Amino acid sequence: GYAADCIRAAIEQTNDYMAANQNASMMFATVFIAAINKDTGFVSYISAGHESPVLASASGFRMLDVIGGPAIGLFGSVTYSLATSQLQLDNFLVIYSDGLVDARNSTNEGWGLVRLKELLAHGCEQSADSIMRKIISAVDHHMGDADQFDDLTVMVLKWLGD
């Protein structure tokens, strides 16, 4: 559809630009881009080397397929694959950077995907903002006085239905 074509074109054009103009400096970026139909909850998305988002519900979790392609800027003329999913009432879509799950404490222990899933297991009745604040607080607590070595990015979307 139109949204899928727009997403694919945006990723591929940005990738080609970065590969042609930033390659000498070895700059690249992981990207997750999605279009969500606000009436149906249907999601079309591409992951360019990004962490797999978590789709959480009261009944459990699943990782979204991330078959899109490599991080943008590494190679020119890449064709990215689009994937789709369907959100159900009260589903959470949690999109995060690797710096979130890799956040280290003073003993060099990563926060990890298991902790993220445990936190999400107790929050499906809460708001997206509340869940995001709990994630950030938990990661901050885990890190303590340790230095932050990577970006910590998280976005939480809760599907409230049509």
Kinemage of the C-alpha trace (Angstrom):
@kinemage 1
@onewidth
@group {chain A} dominant
@subgroup {mainchain}
@vectorlist {calphas} color= white
{ca gly a 1} P 0.000 0.000 0.000
{ca tyr a 2} L 0.871 3.675 0.007
{ca ala a 3} L 2.226 3.715 3.592
{ca ala a 4} L 4.470 0.723 2.887
{ca asp a 5} L 5.854 2.318 -0.260
{ca cys a 6} L 6.544 5.575 1.625
{ca ile a 7} L 8.347 3.790 4.460
{ca arg a 8} L 10.489 1.748 2.076
{ca ala a 9} L 11.341 4.805 -0.059
{ca ala a 10} L 12.289 6.870 3.000
{ca ile a 11} L 14.662 4.210 4.353
{ca glu a 12} L 16.224 3.384 0.997
{ca gln a 13} L 16.768 7.020 -0.020
{ca thr a 14} L 18.255 7.887 3.382
{ca asn a 15} L 20.491 4.826 3.216
{ca asp a 16} L 21.739 5.702 -0.265
{ca tyr a 17} L 22.455 9.291 0.791
{ca met a 18} L 24.362 8.226 3.909
{ca ala a 19} L 26.299 5.501 2.101
{ca ala a 20} L 27.359 7.974 -0.612
{ca asn a 21} L 28.109 10.963 1.630
{ca gln a 22} L 29.007 9.634 5.085
{ca asn a 23} L 30.724 6.339 4.299
{ca ala a 24} L 34.258 7.714 4.610
{ca ser a 25} L 33.532 8.678 8.221
{ca met a 26} L 31.953 5.248 8.908
{ca met a 27} L 28.743 6.855 10.113
{ca phe a 28} L 25.681 4.640 10.231
{ca ala a 29} L 22.424 4.450 12.159
{ca thr a 30} L 19.991 1.758 13.160
{ca val a 31} L 16.398 2.711 12.421
{ca phe a 32} L 12.958 1.371 13.213
{ca ile a 33} L 10.212 3.110 11.234
{ca ala a 34} L 6.540 2.215 11.296
{ca ala a 35} L 3.187 3.369 10.019
{ca ile a 36} L 0.265 2.483 12.263
{ca asn a 37} L -3.291 2.662 10.994
{ca lys a 38} L -5.005 4.542 13.824
{ca asp a 39} L -8.385 3.019 12.925
{ca thr a 40} L -7.394 -0.649 12.715
{ca gly a 41} L -4.104 -1.042 14.622
{ca phe a 42} L -2.426 -2.544 11.553
{ca val a 43} L 1.326 -1.852 11.611
{ca ser a 44} L 3.675 -1.755 8.617
{ca tyr a 45} L 7.331 -1.389 9.539
{ca ile a 46} L 10.961 -1.710 8.545
{ca ser a 47} L 13.866 -2.375 10.851
{ca ala a 48} L 17.267 -1.289 9.581
{ca gly a 49} L 19.629 -3.088 11.940
{ca his a 50} L 17.535 -2.047 14.951
{ca glu a 51} L 16.658 -3.993 18.085
{ca ser a 52} L 13.493 -6.061 17.822
{ca pro a 53} L 10.581 -4.181 19.429
{ca val a 54} L 8.526 -5.996 22.047
{ca leu a 55} L 4.792 -6.419 21.569
{ca ala a 56} L 3.346 -6.956 25.051
{ca ser a 57} L -0.153 -7.881 26.161
{ca ala a 58} L -1.804 -9.316 29.257
{ca ser a 59} L -1.238 -12.789 27.785
{ca gly a 60} L 2.498 -12.426 27.145
{ca phe a 61} L 5.147 -11.104 24.788
{ca arg a 62} L 6.497 -11.530 21.350
{ca met a 63} L 9.336 -9.879 19.540
{ca leu a 64} L 8.442 -8.260 16.237
{ca asp a 65} L 10.247 -9.755 13.245
{ca val a 66} L 13.164 -7.537 12.214
{ca ile a 67} L 13.997 -8.833 8.754
{ca gly a 68} L 14.234 -5.355 7.190
{ca gly a 69} L 17.917 -5.002 6.391
{ca pro a 70} L 21.240 -3.597 7.626
{ca ala a 71} L 21.788 -0.335 9.483
{ca ile a 72} L 21.531 2.643 7.147
{ca gly a 73} L 24.715 4.099 5.711
{ca leu a 74} L 26.750 0.886 5.607
{ca phe a 75} L 26.024 -0.190 2.028
{ca gly a 76} L 24.512 1.566 -0.965
{ca ser a 77} L 21.567 0.281 -2.986
{ca val a 78} L 20.054 -1.911 -0.279
{ca thr a 79} L 16.480 -3.149 -0.687
{ca tyr a 80} L 14.702 -3.270 2.672
{ca ser a 81} L 11.936 -5.731 3.501
{ca leu a 82} L 8.689 -4.547 5.021
{ca ala a 83} L 6.981 -6.508 7.786
{ca thr a 84} L 3.507 -6.180 9.289
{ca ser a 85} L 1.759 -6.852 12.569
{ca gln a 86} L -1.656 -6.331 14.096
{ca leu a 87} L -2.126 -4.567 17.411
{ca gln a 88} L -4.920 -5.752 19.678
{ca leu a 89} L -6.721 -3.813 22.410
{ca asp a 90} L -4.349 -2.762 25.234
{ca asn a 91} L -1.223 -4.073 23.471
{ca phe a 92} L 1.998 -2.220 24.178
{ca leu a 93} L 4.575 -1.728 21.453
{ca val a 94} L 7.937 -0.998 23.081
{ca ile a 95} L 10.663 0.275 20.753
{ca tyr a 96} L 14.118 0.793 22.263
{ca ser a 97} L 17.752 1.291 21.366
{ca asp a 98} L 20.424 -1.278 22.180
{ca gly a 99} L 21.757 1.148 24.794
{ca leu a 100} L 18.674 0.448 26.905
{ca val a 101} L 19.154 -3.303 27.212
{ca asp a 102} L 22.964 -2.977 27.231
{ca ala a 103} L 23.000 -0.365 30.046
{ca arg a 104} L 25.699 -1.481 32.526
{ca asn a 105} L 25.933 -1.186 36.281
{ca ser a 106} L 29.124 -0.759 38.323
{ca thr a 107} L 29.906 -4.491 37.992
{ca asn a 108} L 29.483 -4.342 34.173
{ca glu a 109} L 26.216 -6.316 34.226
{ca gly a 110} L 23.814 -5.355 31.448
{ca trp a 111} L 20.200 -4.476 32.258
{ca gly a 112} L 18.985 -6.939 29.630
{ca leu a 113} L 15.885 -7.902 27.708
{ca val a 114} L 14.729 -10.247 30.488
{ca arg a 115} L 14.365 -7.311 32.893
{ca leu a 116} L 12.426 -5.353 30.282
{ca lys a 117} L 10.005 -8.255 29.804
{ca glu a 118} L 9.615 -8.725 33.569
{ca leu a 119} L 8.736 -5.061 33.971
{ca leu a 120} L 6.206 -5.222 31.133
{ca ala a 121} L 4.573 -8.350 32.574
{ca his a 122} L 3.061 -6.270 35.374
{ca gly a 123} L 1.803 -3.256 33.483
{ca cys a 124} L -0.765 -3.967 30.794
{ca glu a 125} L -3.454 -2.031 32.652
{ca gln a 126} L -1.222 1.048 32.927
{ca ser a 127} L -0.714 3.939 30.518
{ca ala a 128} L 2.104 4.091 27.981
{ca asp a 129} L 3.591 7.060 29.850
{ca ser a 130} L 3.567 5.135 33.134
{ca ile a 131} L 5.278 2.124 31.549
{ca met a 132} L 7.912 4.335 29.916
{ca arg a 133} L 8.652 6.075 33.226
{ca lys a 134} L 8.999 2.694 34.980
{ca ile a 135} L 11.434 1.478 32.304
{ca ile a 136} L 13.563 4.620 32.596
{ca ser a 137} L 13.512 4.474 36.394
{ca ala a 138} L 14.488 0.786 36.424
{ca val a 139} L 17.405 1.367 34.028
{ca asp a 140} L 18.590 4.416 36.015
{ca his a 141} L 18.443 2.374 39.224
{ca his a 142} L 20.339 -0.500 37.583
{ca met a 143} L 23.087 1.822 36.312
{ca gly a 144} L 23.557 3.550 39.671
{ca asp a 145} L 26.832 5.490 39.515
{ca ala a 146} L 28.101 3.718 36.381
{ca asp a 147} L 28.849 5.867 33.338
{ca gln a 148} L 26.404 5.823 30.452
{ca phe a 149} L 28.270 4.550 27.374
{ca asp a 150} L 25.494 4.547 24.771
{ca asp a 151} L 22.213 6.285 24.050
{ca leu a 152} L 19.196 5.197 26.083
{ca thr a 153} L 16.136 5.557 23.905
{ca val a 154} L 12.695 4.079 24.496
{ca met a 155} L 9.235 4.686 23.043
{ca val a 156} L 6.070 3.046 24.336
{ca leu a 157} L 2.800 2.956 22.415
{ca lys a 158} L -0.405 1.513 23.848
{ca trp a 159} L -3.142 0.563 21.413
{ca leu a 160} L -6.496 1.667 22.846
{ca gly a 161} L -8.545 0.311 19.961
{ca asp a 162} L -10.508 2.055 17.254
